[in-house]
């Protein structure tokens, strides 16, 4: 099975290398989209037994290097280059529109799991939300997000280094995450990356689900965007959460079959 995350762009590469990278990224995205559409129209696997091909996108080393570069680019560009927006601005707009339509209180506790450069929470800050929290297991990502937020005067946005796949024995090392709860948890590509881990992918996925249920309040919302998993596969993997909504995403047709290239779902926790 071929699996990818959205292409990540870097600065200071030659035009020929850029064209080759764009071509390769496009080919990988098309292949992934086709396979995803085919899976959408066949019987889904009802458990965690589906594995994705391991990738360096699932390693801490990759993200340490990526966000160290983005932090350097941000500083050298005097705050102009904030880095990559995963799944693009439209994906963030899709999420903020859904949250806005719910008419939630501005002090609703929201956490962005795998915050990267913090763009998602900054958009919510612009809408007046005041209880915003971002986590990432990568220190350079947290450094970048914190610096961007500070430069933009977003004092109500807070970031910490934390691993959502941490075992229960290590929860005490991160009380700011595991000793509190949130009304909304947002994931835009982080679960995808975890599923690409070359080591203990299944165990990390199970820990993710367990920890998500721990930090999400009763009747809380979990909003996930994925390019690797279909709707049915995500529903099967996040057992214990009720599917509430499917957000509109781009579609693609292949071999007479139509499907979504990206899946965006809203789950809700039960009262039990």
C-alpha positions in Angstrom: 0.0 0.0 0.0 1.3 3.4 -0.9 0.8 6.2 1.6 1.8 9.8 1.7 1.3 13.0 3.5 1.0 16.3 1.6 4.3 17.3 0.0 6.5 19.4 2.2 8.3 22.3 0.5 11.8 23.6 1.4 13.7 26.7 0.3 17.0 27.0 -1.6 16.5 24.2 -4.2 17.3 24.5 -7.9 14.4 24.9 -10.4 15.2 21.5 -12.0 15.2 19.8 -8.6 12.0 21.5 -7.7 10.3 20.4 -10.9 11.4 16.8 -10.3 10.2 17.0 -6.7 6.8 18.4 -7.8 6.5 15.6 -10.4 7.4 12.9 -7.9 5.0 14.4 -5.2 2.2 14.6 -7.7 2.7 11.0 -8.8 2.7 9.8 -5.2 -0.4 11.8 -4.4 -2.2 10.4 -7.4 -1.3 6.9 -6.5 -2.3 7.3 -2.9 -5.6 8.9 -3.9 -6.4 6.1 -6.3 -5.7 3.4 -3.7 -7.8 5.4 -1.2 -10.7 5.5 -3.6 -10.5 1.8 -4.3 -10.5 1.1 -0.6 -13.5 3.4 -0.1 -15.5 1.3 -2.5 -14.5 -2.1 -1.1 -15.1 -3.8 2.3 -13.2 -2.0 5.0 -11.0 -3.7 7.6 -13.0 -3.4 10.9 -9.9 -3.1 13.2 -6.4 -1.9 13.6 -4.9 -4.7 11.4 -4.3 -2.5 8.3 -0.7 -1.3 8.2 0.8 1.4 6.0 4.2 1.2 4.5 6.7 2.6 7.0 8.2 6.0 6.0 10.7 8.5 7.4 7.6 10.8 7.8 6.8 8.6 10.8 10.1 9.3 12.5 11.0 12.0 15.1 14.3 12.6 13.3 12.5 13.7 10.1 10.3 16.3 11.9 13.2 17.5 14.1 15.1 18.3 10.9 12.1 19.7 9.0 11.1 22.2 11.8 14.7 23.1 12.5 14.9 24.2 8.9 11.5 26.0 9.0 12.5 27.8 12.2 15.7 29.0 10.6 13.8 30.1 7.5 11.3 32.0 9.7 14.0 33.9 11.5 16.1 34.6 8.4 13.0 35.9 6.5 12.1 38.2 9.5 8.8 36.3 10.0 7.7 36.2 6.4 8.2 32.4 5.8 6.1 30.6 8.5 6.5 27.2 6.9 4.2 24.6 5.4 0.5 24.5 6.0 -0.5 20.9 6.1 -3.4 20.1 3.7 -3.5 23.8 2.9 -5.4 26.8 4.1 -8.7 25.3 2.8 -8.4 22.5 5.3 -8.0 24.9 8.2 -10.9 27.0 6.8 -13.0 23.8 6.7 -12.4 23.2 10.4 -12.8 26.8 11.6 -16.1 27.0 9.7 -17.4 23.9 11.4 -16.4 25.2 14.8 -17.9 28.6 14.1 -21.2 27.1 13.0 -21.5 25.2 16.3 -21.7 28.6 18.1 -19.3 27.5 20.9 -18.2 29.7 23.7 -14.9 31.6 23.0 -13.3 30.0 26.1 -13.9 26.5 24.7 -10.7 24.4 25.4 -9.2 23.4 22.1 -6.0 21.4 21.5 -4.2 20.9 18.2 -2.5 17.5 18.2 0.7 17.9 16.2 0.5 21.7 15.9 3.5 22.2 13.7 3.9 25.9 13.0 0.7 26.7 14.9 -1.2 28.0 12.0 -4.4 26.2 12.9 -4.6 27.7 16.4 -3.7 31.2 15.1 -6.8 31.1 12.8 -8.9 30.2 15.8 -7.3 33.0 17.8 -8.3 35.4 15.0 -11.9 34.3 15.5 -11.8 35.2 19.2 -11.1 31.9 20.9 -9.1 32.3 24.0 -8.3 28.8 25.4 -6.0 27.4 22.8 -3.3 24.8 23.3 -0.9 23.1 20.8 1.2 20.1 21.3 4.0 18.5 19.2 6.6 15.9 20.0 9.1 18.0 18.2 10.9 20.8 20.1 11.7 22.9 17.0 8.1 22.8 16.0 7.0 24.1 19.4 9.8 26.8 19.2 8.5 27.9 15.8 4.9 27.9 16.7 5.6 29.8 20.0 7.7 32.4 18.1 5.1 33.0 15.4 2.4 33.4 18.1 4.5 35.8 20.1 5.2 37.9 17.0 1.5 38.1 16.2 0.5 38.9 19.7 -1.5 35.8 20.2 -1.0 35.6 23.9 -3.9 33.2 24.4 -2.2 30.4 22.4 0.1 28.1 24.3 2.4 25.3 23.0 4.3 22.5 24.8 6.4 19.5 23.8 4.2 16.4 24.3 3.8 13.0 22.7 0.2 11.9 22.2 1.4 8.3 21.9 3.0 8.4 25.4 2.4 5.4 27.6 0.3 5.7 30.7 3.4 5.3 32.8 4.9 8.5 31.4 1.8 10.7 31.6 3.1 12.3 34.8 6.0 13.7 32.8 3.5 15.9 30.9 0.8 17.0 33.3 -0.2 20.0 31.1 -1.6 17.5 28.6 -2.6 14.3 30.4 -3.9 15.9 33.7 -6.5 18.1 32.0 -9.2 17.8 29.4 -10.3 19.6 26.3 -13.6 20.3 24.6 -12.2 19.9 21.1 -9.2 17.9 19.8 -7.9 18.6 16.3 -5.6 16.4 14.2 -4.5 17.5 10.8 -2.1 14.8 9.5 -0.6 13.7 12.9 -2.4 10.4 13.1 -1.3 9.8 9.5 2.4 10.3 10.4 2.1 8.1 13.5 0.7 5.3 11.3 3.8 5.6 9.1 6.2 5.0 12.0 8.8 2.3 11.2 8.7 1.1 14.8 5.7 -0.1 16.9 3.2 1.6 14.6 0.2 -0.4 15.9 1.1 0.2 19.5 1.5 3.9 18.9 -1.9 4.0 17.2 -3.6 2.2 20.1 -1.9 4.6 22.6 -3.1 7.6 20.5 -6.7 6.4 20.7 -6.5 5.7 24.4 -4.9 9.0 25.2 -7.4 10.9 23.0 -10.3 9.4 25.0 -8.5 10.4 28.2 -8.0 14.1 27.4 -11.4 14.7 25.6 -14.3 15.7 27.7 -17.7 13.9 27.6 -19.6 15.2 24.6 -16.4 16.6 23.3 -15.4 16.8 19.6 -12.5 15.2 17.8 -11.8 16.6 14.3 -9.4 14.6 12.2 -8.1 15.1 8.6 -6.4 12.2 6.9 -5.0 11.5 3.5 -4.2 7.9 4.3 -7.4 6.5 5.8 -10.9 6.2 4.5 -14.0 7.2 6.4 -14.9 3.6 7.3 -11.3 2.8 8.3 -11.2 5.8 10.7 -14.6 4.9 12.2 -13.3 1.4 12.8 -10.1 2.6 14.4 -11.6 5.2 16.7 -14.0 2.9 18.5 -15.8 4.4 21.4 -16.3 7.7 19.5 -19.5 8.4 17.6 -19.2 9.8 14.0 -21.0 13.1 14.0 -20.2 14.7 10.7 -18.1 14.4 7.5 -16.6 17.6 6.2 -16.5 18.3 2.5 -13.2 17.5 0.8 -11.9 17.2 -2.7 -13.1 14.2 -4.8 -11.4 12.3 -7.6 -12.7 9.7 -10.1 -10.8 6.7 -11.2 -12.0 3.7 -13.2 -15.6 4.8 -12.9 -15.3 5.0 -9.1 -15.4 8.3 -7.2 -13.9 8.9 -3.8 -12.3 11.6 -1.6 -8.6 12.3 -1.8 -8.7 13.5 1.8 -11.0 12.4 4.6 -12.2 14.9 7.3 -14.4 13.7 10.0 -15.9 15.0 13.3 -16.4 12.5 16.1 -18.1 13.0 19.4 -17.5 11.3 22.7 -20.4 9.6 24.5 -21.6 10.2 28.0 -20.4 6.9 29.3 
